[in-house]
């Protein structure tokens, strides 16, 4: 049985896990940002959990294309009150951040996982997570959020993403981080045009380096709008199709806004593919 070591939890990867997004930003691309409204964020997190999320992913800084960095204090002010409310729940809590200071504060407050778009490249990031037992998601990104979609260029997008992830795995091993704590994310939409995203999706199994689990997050993203011509609020069907294709290609964690619908889609895929009769089985 494949298992992810994730703080207080050891998560079986025998079926795809659903990571429910809890946006603590005022300017999320997806339109579900909650800013500093702690009460609303807790209600949303509870709804995500009750809808079937296996992991809750809290993010207090927008990383949409063109976004500007959030100050350290503002990120902490948005994040910590919600994290402190959720940490007593029996659900793994992931923190979407690239700042080592936020990582340390979140882990001290009870977080189980760090989901880093910068793959622990910031000075002090490896040290912030190495000594504990949190899960870690390493994501590929070309550039940074404010400029990543201006002109992404690759000679071989799959080869370059593989090489980057391999280097980050090696850095984690040198820091003493066990493989069972690691998850890999190709970073769909982070410094990639549609053609790059499609190539990565088509060859997704090649990105599961060292047999490590893959996380896929494309829910509501621009690439789905470019494929379908649908605006943001009409991308549910596209998001569900992408989730099922990702699961079929071996993704172990699907990061989504629409937990209940994704759970149903994966349950049907599981049943029709002969794996089980229910997503929780």
C-alpha positions in Angstrom: 0.0 0.0 0.0 1.4 3.4 -1.0 1.3 5.9 1.9 1.9 9.6 2.3 3.4 10.7 5.6 1.4 13.9 6.3 2.0 15.3 9.8 -0.5 13.7 12.2 -1.7 11.4 9.4 -0.6 8.6 7.2 -2.7 8.8 4.1 -3.3 5.8 1.9 -2.9 6.5 -1.8 -4.7 3.4 -3.0 -7.3 5.8 -4.4 -7.0 9.4 -5.6 -7.4 11.9 -2.7 -9.3 15.1 -3.0 -7.6 18.3 -1.8 -10.2 20.9 -1.1 -9.2 24.5 -1.6 -9.8 27.2 1.0 -8.8 30.6 -0.4 -8.0 33.2 2.3 -7.3 35.9 -0.3 -9.4 38.7 -1.5 -8.3 38.3 -5.2 -8.5 34.6 -6.0 -8.7 34.0 -9.8 -11.5 31.5 -9.0 -13.8 34.0 -7.4 -14.0 32.2 -4.0 -11.4 34.2 -2.1 -12.5 34.9 1.6 -9.8 37.4 2.6 -9.7 38.0 6.4 -13.3 36.8 7.0 -12.3 34.0 9.4 -15.9 32.9 10.2 -16.7 32.5 6.5 -13.4 30.7 5.9 -14.2 28.2 8.7 -17.7 27.6 7.3 -16.3 27.1 3.8 -13.6 24.7 5.1 -16.2 22.7 7.0 -18.3 22.5 3.8 -15.3 21.3 1.9 -14.5 18.6 4.5 -18.1 17.4 4.8 -18.4 17.3 1.0 -15.6 14.7 0.9 -12.2 16.5 1.0 -9.4 14.3 2.2 -7.1 17.3 2.7 -7.9 20.9 3.2 -5.5 23.3 1.5 -5.4 26.8 3.0 -3.8 29.6 1.0 -3.5 33.2 2.2 -1.5 34.7 -0.8 -2.8 34.8 -4.3 -0.6 33.2 -6.9 -2.8 33.8 -9.9 -1.0 35.2 -13.0 -0.1 38.8 -12.6 -0.5 38.8 -8.8 1.8 40.8 -6.5 3.4 39.4 -3.4 1.5 39.6 -0.1 3.4 40.8 2.9 4.5 38.3 5.5 2.3 39.8 8.2 -0.8 40.0 6.0 -0.4 36.4 5.1 -0.1 35.3 8.7 -3.0 37.5 9.8 -5.2 35.8 7.2 -4.0 32.3 7.8 -3.4 31.6 11.5 -6.9 32.3 12.9 -8.4 29.8 10.4 -5.6 27.3 11.0 -6.0 27.5 14.7 -9.8 26.8 14.3 -9.3 23.9 12.0 -6.4 22.1 13.7 -8.7 20.2 16.1 -10.6 18.7 13.2 -9.8 15.1 12.1 -8.6 16.2 8.7 -5.1 16.9 7.3 -4.4 20.6 6.9 -2.1 21.8 4.1 -0.7 25.3 3.8 -0.1 26.8 0.4 2.9 29.1 0.9 6.4 29.6 -0.3 7.6 31.7 2.7 9.8 29.9 5.2 8.5 32.1 8.0 4.9 31.2 7.2 5.9 27.5 7.0 7.4 27.6 10.5 4.5 29.4 12.0 1.9 27.1 10.3 3.7 24.0 11.4 4.0 25.2 14.9 0.2 25.9 14.8 -0.6 22.4 13.8 -0.4 22.2 10.0 0.2 18.7 8.5 1.5 19.6 5.0 3.3 22.4 3.1 2.3 23.0 -0.5 5.0 25.1 -2.0 4.7 26.6 -5.5 8.5 27.4 -5.2 9.5 23.8 -4.3 11.4 24.8 -1.2 13.9 27.0 -3.1 13.6 30.1 -0.9 16.5 30.5 1.5 15.5 28.7 4.7 12.6 26.7 3.3 14.2 23.3 3.4 15.4 23.9 6.9 11.8 25.1 7.9 10.3 21.7 7.1 13.2 19.2 7.3 13.1 18.3 11.0 9.4 17.6 11.2 7.1 15.0 9.7 4.9 17.2 7.5 4.0 16.2 4.0 5.6 18.4 1.3 4.4 19.2 -2.2 7.1 20.3 -4.6 5.7 22.3 -7.6 7.3 23.4 -10.8 7.0 27.0 -11.8 8.8 29.0 -14.5 9.2 32.6 -13.4 7.0 34.0 -10.6 3.3 34.7 -10.4 3.6 38.4 -11.4 5.3 37.5 -14.7 5.1 33.7 -15.2 2.5 33.9 -18.1 4.1 36.7 -20.0 6.4 34.6 -22.2 7.0 31.0 -21.0 9.4 29.2 -23.3 10.6 25.5 -23.2 12.7 23.5 -25.6 11.2 20.3 -24.0 8.6 21.0 -21.4 8.3 17.5 -20.0 12.1 17.0 -19.9 12.6 20.4 -18.2 9.9 19.8 -15.6 11.2 16.3 -14.9 14.8 17.7 -14.5 13.6 20.4 -12.1 11.6 18.0 -10.0 14.5 15.5 -9.9 16.8 18.3 -8.6 14.3 19.2 -5.9 13.9 15.6 -4.8 17.6 15.4 -4.5 17.8 18.6 -2.4 15.1 17.2 -0.1 17.0 14.0 0.4 20.2 15.9 1.2 18.2 17.8 3.8 17.1 14.5 5.4 13.5 14.6 4.1 12.1 11.1 3.6 10.6 10.2 0.2 7.3 9.2 1.9 6.7 12.8 2.8 7.0 14.1 -0.8 4.4 14.9 -3.5 5.2 16.3 -7.0 3.1 18.9 -8.9 3.9 19.7 -12.5 2.4 23.2 -11.9 -0.2 23.5 -14.6 -0.7 27.1 -15.6 2.4 28.3 -13.7 4.7 29.6 -16.4 3.1 27.5 -19.1 1.0 28.1 -22.2 -1.9 25.8 -23.2 0.4 23.7 -25.5 2.8 23.1 -22.5 -0.1 22.2 -20.2 -1.5 19.7 -22.8 1.9 18.0 -23.3 2.4 17.7 -19.6 -1.1 16.2 -19.1 -0.7 13.8 -22.0 2.6 12.5 -20.5 1.6 12.8 -16.8 2.9 9.3 -15.8 6.4 10.3 -16.9 6.4 13.0 -14.1 6.0 10.5 -11.2 9.7 10.4 -10.6 11.0 7.8 -8.2 7.5 6.5 -7.9 6.4 9.6 -5.9 2.8 10.6 -5.9 1.6 13.3 -8.3 -0.8 16.2 -7.4 -2.8 17.8 -10.2 -4.5 21.1 -9.8 -6.3 22.4 -12.9 -9.8 23.1 -11.5 -11.4 26.2 -13.2 -8.1 27.2 -14.6 -7.5 29.2 -17.8 -6.4 26.2 -19.7 -9.9 24.7 -19.4 -11.4 28.0 -20.6 -9.0 27.9 -23.6 -10.1 24.4 -24.4 -13.8 24.9 -24.0 -14.3 28.6 -24.6 -16.2 28.8 -21.3 -15.8 31.6 -18.8 -14.7 30.9 -15.3 -18.1 30.3 -13.8 -19.0 27.7 -16.5 -15.9 25.4 -16.1 -17.3 22.7 -13.8 -17.8 20.1 -16.4 -14.3 20.7 -17.8 -12.8 20.6 -14.3 -14.5 17.2 -13.6 -13.3 15.8 -16.9 -9.8 16.9 -16.1 -10.0 15.3 -12.7 -11.1 12.0 -14.0 -8.4 12.0 -16.8 -5.7 12.9 -14.2 -6.8 10.1 -11.9 -6.8 7.7 -14.9 -3.2 8.8 -15.6 -2.1 8.0 -12.1 -2.5 11.3 -10.1 -2.8 10.5 -6.4 -4.1 13.9 -5.2 -6.6 16.1 -7.1 -6.7 19.7 -5.9 -10.1 21.3 -6.5 -12.6 24.0 -5.6 -15.6 21.8 -6.3 -15.2 18.9 -3.8 -18.7 17.3 -3.9 -18.9 17.2 -7.7 -15.3 15.9 -8.0 -16.0 13.2 -5.4 -19.0 12.0 -7.4 -17.0 12.0 -10.7 -14.2 10.0 -9.1 -16.6 7.6 -7.5 -18.2 6.9 -10.9 -14.8 6.5 -12.5 -13.7 4.1 -9.7 -16.8 2.0 -10.0 -16.9 1.9 -13.8 -13.2 1.1 -14.0 -13.8 -1.9 -11.7 -11.8 -0.5 -8.8 -14.6 -0.1 -6.2 -18.2 0.9 -5.7 -17.5 4.1 -3.9 -14.7 6.7 -3.6 -14.3 6.0 0.1 -13.9 2.3 -0.4 
